[in-house]
Amino acid sequence: MNVAQEFDSLYRAARALPLASGAPSAALATITQTRGSTFRRAGASMLVRRDGGLVCELSGGCPQRDIVWRAQQVMEDGEAQLVSYGRDANYDVMLETGCGGELDVLIEPLRGEGDLRFLEAMARLRERRCTGALATIYAVDGQPVSPRPWRTVWSDDMAWSDIDDDALRSRIEAVLRPAHAMAATSIRVESDARHYDVLIEPLRPPHALVVIGDGIGARMLGELSMQLGWRTTLVDPAQAGGDTDGGIHRIGASARSLATQVVLDAMTSAVVMTHRLERDLDYVAALLDSGVGYIGVIGSRQRAAQITSALARVDPRLHVPAGLDVGSETPQEIALAVAAEILALRNGKQGGLLSRTGTPIHA
């Protein structure tokens, strides 16, 4: 169901739908399979409202206009569709996009609260910051499951499902157990002599960013983090109490109290930018003792040398000075460089020029 940072906007839009009437008020389009080069991968979803509004657009590189047109049909007849775009079907639409790949798309109507239960289960998993997996049974013996697919949301300590067949549900859950470490993919499961096409998607907590500082640079990084869909906390060493402004959680926390006020797990990045050496070192020491996945410190080469020499150990999570080398100078440019480094490292990338690499963009 999309990358983790897109879920919140799609979920909010789905919860705001007028579903009491029982008539479909929106449709959910989900890419189930891709072949070759495509702009989005399996699992990417787009919400199409009856008024034509779109949430989490798939991108201009996909046959989005045709998907939106078909979504309107799905809302009219209330039945799910499974549409292929490639050499064997709708090839003219794919030629227009020029992406060169093929994809299959599930389009399902959203007509009642029951259609959103799987999203609610995913939201509970995210709030607990647990990893898990989602299974969507979208076709049986080659025909789309209608009026909507069957799903299971699973993690080590939570499970939700609307699959009534106990044997089939057990088969699906057995596949889901290792799926949190996989990329989204479609598989075929056989049960009682029937073939079920299932989209398996890993579910991971949303990325969180903790920015420690009280200057304009910290504010710029916090605002950019929100635009990227990251859970954002701005820590002001001099502030007392806490509040939320524009989606950014603002708190006052010393280095000693930081771990008691903010979740510092492996899906969290932290950037220290108080611009006071001793204070920076205190926060860095506290972060090194936590489970945080990335620690960045803003500063010059001289400041970087002072910080690393003062630490008792070398830690690969520590990046000082933080950010990609893009010639940034202003607070906005520095925020962009730091966010880009975090994004690259989270995705296992080097942050180089795409024009100079030959590896797949969406590997």
Secondary structure, DSSP 8 states (H G I E B T S, - for coil): ---HHHHHHHHHHHHTS--TTSS--EEEEEEEEEESS-SS-TT-EEEEETTS-EES---TTS-HHHHHHHHHHHHHH---EEEEEBTTBSHHHHHHHT---EEEEEEEEE-SGGGGHHHHHHHHHHHTT--EEEEEEEEETTEE-SSS-EEEEEETTEEEE----HHHHHHHHHHHTTGGGS--EEEEEEETTEEEEEEEEEE----EEEEE--SHHHHHHHHHHHHTT-EEEEE-TT--SEEEETTEEEE---TTTHHHHS---TTEEEEE--S-HHHHHHHHHHHHTS--SEEEE---HHHHHHHHHHSSS--TTEESS-S--S---SHHHHHHHHHHHHHHHHTT-----GGG--S-TT-
